[in-house]
Amino acid sequence: MKILSISHKMRKGSLDDDYTLFENGDVLHEYDKSIYPGGQNYSDTYKVNQLSMEIKQRLLDASSDENRELVRNILGMD
């Protein structure tokens, strides 16, 4: 499965909040809930229609020029 875009972001300084968009429209969210033991390395999978406009924009902004139009279409931002 081809990766089209990866948006890396940190929350509250050191907590991961990363989204990866795949060509089939699945989005993997990898994140940390806290810095304490057991609060790191969580993941969930979403469909594009479950994403906020903010997350869609993050993925579009993170996409390469080569994939930008395809990402825009998959995210429904055309």
Secondary structure, 3 states (H helix, E strand, C coil): CCEEEEECCEECCCEEEEEEEECCCEEEEEECCCCCCCCCCEEEEEEHHHCCHHHHHHHHHHCCCCCHHHHHHHHCCC
